[in-house]
Amino acid sequence: MEFTAQQIADFLKGTIIGDPTAKVSNFSKIEEGLPGTITFLANTKYEHFIYETKASIVLVNEDFTPASEIKPTLIKVANAYSSLAMLLNLVEQSKGRKSGIDTSAFISPKATIGDDCYIGALAYIGDNTDIGKGCMIYPHACIGDNVKIGDNTILYPHSVIYDGCIIGQDCIIHAGAVIGADGFGFAPENGEYKKIAQIGNVMIEDNVEIGANTTVDRAVMGSTIIRKGVKLDNLIQVGHNVEVGQNTVMAALTGISGSTKIGSGCMFGGQVGIGGHINIGDNSQIGAQSGLISNVKPGSQILGSPAIPVKNFFRSSLIFEKLPDIYRTLNKLEKEIEELKKDR
């Protein structure tokens, strides 16, 4: 499909600087822009690309002022990045959706399937499971017994939902994700570890996205809870009885140990490791590869392992490479002090 700058500006409520008849039919990165594509500039450190790009249209923030001549047509918007997201979502929605139930899918006669659902080849849906309307269950997805899935939720291939779990509306569970496997619970007894039955479930609220090969373990008792609007990247481990507050986001390879409570609006970088039975306050920002073993106050910005306030970490990191010299100097000063004491 082809769109003019004017059509795009009208949709985004933006202001055109340049040719309103400029046409695009695809997207590009600003450094790889080609004629007939639209790109964006949101971070000023990439500004130099806007003077070189061959893209036909560039989305920019309202406060952007070019330092020299720009060939592409500009569309000024309140937030270039979020405006790009709106356009990408519009294109995705225009692709249409799969429909119908494949004859090779197994659906228990005791299950309830809502209207307008797609269920792909070799998908499995167990007893007493309730699938809402408009859901998309891709091939080889496996949904156990007594599961509840809200309207318009998508389960991609090979995702697994164990018995008794609850998933809200408008959720996305990517390929290979496992929701509701047993938590890591074992009791030491006579030099062995005896399994503790995990009889709880996982409850995922509305508008949650779970990345590929991410696992969310069921609770020992009660529920492991993922609140509304949470976004989990690929390859994340969420332990049993964890609660993740609404609109929190986590990057790949993060691991959350059991019974930890995470507040709302938090941001986790990649490979963050969280100890068990701790509380992380609302709106905390945890830098990549941080390791947390104690409670975190709301609004904290921390980094390192064990994690410390981010400003302290950066100050300390400046000293790390100087530590051998500092150590030698300290030893020398200690010896000089001892000599001075002897001369008294």
N, C-alpha and C positions, 0 to 999 in steps of 0.2 A: 504494500500500500504506500501511496505517496501523499505527503502533507506539505503545505506551504508554511512559511514562517508565520503568516497571519493566523492560520488555523491553530498552530501550536500556541502562539501568544494568547489567542482568545481562550483556549482551553486552560492555560496556566495563569491567566490574568496577568500576563507580562507586558513589557513595553519593548517595541521593536526599534533597534538602531541599525538602519541599513535597508536592504531590499525585502519588502514584505511578501514578494512573490517567489523568493528563494524556496526551492523544493528539496525535500529529503525523503529517502525511503529506507534508511538504515541508521544504525548507531556506530560510533567509533570512539576510541580513546583519543584524547586531544593530540598526543604526540604521533598518532598514526592516522590522523584524519584524512579522509578522502572526499572528493566532490560527491555530493548527493547524500552525505551523512550528517547527523547532528551529534555534537559532543557537548562537554560542559567544563567549566572552570570554577571550582569551589575553593581550592587551596592556593593561596598566592605564590607558594614556592614553585608552582607549575606555570606561572604566568607567562614565562618566556615562550612557551609552546603556542600561545594564542596568536603570536605574531608570525608564526611559521606554518600553522596548521592549514591544510587544504580543505577541511570540513566546510560545508556550506553554511551551517548554523551553529552558534555556540551559545549555550545557556550560561549566564553570568549573574552574580549577585547584584542587587540594586546599587550597591555602593562602589561597584567596579568602575574605575576610570582608566582607559588605556593610556599607556605612556607614549605610544606611537601609532601609526596607521594600522588598521586591522581590516583584512579583506573579507572575512566571513560576516554574515548578518548576525548581530547580537540580539538575544532576547533577555532583557533584564527581569529577574524574578526575585522574590523575597529570599529564597533559598535554592541555589542552583542544584544542589545534591538531591534534595527532596523532590524538586520538580522533575529531575531526571527519573527518579524512582516512580513518579506518577506516570510518566510516559512509558517506561518499561512495563509497568503493570497493565497499562492500557493495551499495549501490544500483546502481552501474554493472554489477556482476557479475550482478545479478538481471535485467538487461535481455535477457539471452540473447545469442547470437552468430549471425552469418551462417554459412551452410553451403553446400556444393556448389560445382561448377565451372561457370561460365557457358560456354555453347556458343561464344561469340565470343572467348573467351580463346585465345591461342596458347601451347601448351606443346610444346616440342621433344620428339620421341619419345625423344631421348637423355637427357631430364631425369628426375629421380626425385622424386616427390611423396609426402610422408608421409601417414599416415592422418588423416582428419578435418580436412582443410584447406579453406579457402574461397578461391576464386580468382574475382575479379570480371570483369565485362565488359571486353574488349579489353586485359586484362593480357597481358604478354609474358614468357615464361620460356625462356631460351636453352639451348643444347646443354650436356650434362654438368653441369647445375646440380642441386644437391641441396637440396630444401626439406624441412625437418623436419616432424614431425607437429603438427597443431593450429595451423598458421600461417594467417594471414589476409592475403591479397594483394588489395587493393582495386582497383577499376577503373582502367585506364590505368597501373598500376605497371609498370615495365620492369626486368627482371632479366636481366643478360647471361649470357654463357657461363661455365662453370667457377666458378660462385658457390656458396657453401655458406651455408645459413641454418638456424639451430638451431630447436628446437621452440618453438612458441607465440609466435613473433615476428610482429609486425604491420607491414605496409607499407601506408601510406595512399595515396590516389590521387595519381598523377603523381610518386611517388617513383621514383628511378632508382638502380639498383645496377649499376655497371660490371663488366666481365669480371674474374673472378679474385678478387673481394672475399669476405671471410668475415665473417659476422654471427652472433653467438651466440644463446643461448636467451633468451626473455622480453624481447626488445628491441622498441622502438617507433620506427619511422621515419615521421615525419609528412609531410604532403603537400608535394610539391615539393622535398624534400631530395634531394641528389645525393651519392652515396657512390662515390668512386673516379675522379672526373674527373682529368685530367692536372694535376700540380703545375705551378706557375709557374716553369718552368725554361728559360732561354734563354741562349745564349752569344754575346757580342758578336764580330762578325767583319766586318771591312771596312765599318764603319759600319752594319751590319745586325745583327739578332738572329736567330741560328739556333736552332731548337727542339731541346731535349735530350729524347730519348725517355724517357718515364716508364714503366719496365717493372716497377715494384713493384705493391703492392696496398694495400688498407685492411683492417685486421683490427679488428673491433669485438667486444669480449667480452660476457659475459652481462649482462642487466638494464640495458642502456643505452637512454636515450631521446634521440633526435635531433629537434630542432624543425623546424618548417616552413621550407622554403627555406634551410636550413643546408647547407653544403657541406664535405665532408671529402675532401681531395685524396689521390690515390694517391702512393706513394713513388717516387722516382727508381729506387732499388733497395731491396729489403727491404720493410718495411711501415710505413705510418702506423698508429699503434696507439691505440685508445680503450679504456681498461681498464674492468674490471667496475664497474658501478654509476654510471658517469658520466652526468650530465644536461646536455645542451646545449639552450639556448633557441633561438628562431627567429633566422634571419638571422645565423648565426655562420659565420666562415670559418676552417677548420683547414687549414694548409698542409701541403706534402709532408714526409714523414718526421718529423712531430710525434708525440710520445707524450704522452698525457694520462693521469695516474695515476688509480687507482680512487677512486670516490666524489667526484670533483671536480665542481663545478657552475659553469656559466657563463651569465650573462644575455645578452640579445640584443645584436647588433651588435659582439660581441667579434671580434677578428681575431688569429689566431696565425700568425706567419711560420714559414717552413720550418725544420725540424731543431731546434725548441725542445722541451725536455723539461720537462713540468709534473708536479709531484709529486702525491701522493694527498691527498684531503681539502681541496683548495684551493677558494676561493670567489672568483669574478670578478664584479664589477658590470658594468653595461651599458657598451658602447662602449670597453671596454679594448682597447688596442693593444699587441701583444707583438712585439718585434724578433726576428730569426732567430738561431739557434745559441746560445740562452741557456738557463739552467737555473733553474727556479722551485721552491723547496723545498716539502716537504710542509706542509700546513695553513696555507699563506699566504693572506692576504686582500687582494685587490686592489680598491681602490675604483673607482667608476664614472669613466669617461673617463681613467683613468690610462694613461700611456705608459711602457712598460718597455724599456730598451735594454741592460740589464746583468743579471747574475745576482741572484737573490733568495734570501736565506737562509731555511731552514725556519722556519715560524711568524711570518713577517713580516706586518705590517699597513702597507700603503703606499698613497699617494694622490698624484695630480698628474701633470704631464707636463713634463719627465721626472719619474717617480714618486719620492717621498721618503717616509721614515717618516711615518705618518699624524699623529702628534702634532706633528712639526715642520711638516707642511703646515698644520695648523689654527693653530699659532702664527704662521706666516708669513702666512696669509690675513688675520689681524687687522691686519697691517701694510700689506697691499697698497694699500688706499685712502689710507693716510697717506703713501705714498712721495713724492708731489709736495711736500708740506710738509716732509718730512724732507730731501729734496734741496735745497730752498731754504734751510733752516736750515743744512745742511752747507756750502753755498756762502758763506753769511754768516759762519759761523765761520772758514772758511778765509781770507776777506778780513781778518777781525779779527786772525787770527794773523799774517798777512803785515804788517799795520800795526804790530803790536807788535814784530815783528822789526826793522822799520825804525827804531823809536824807541830801540832799544838802542844 
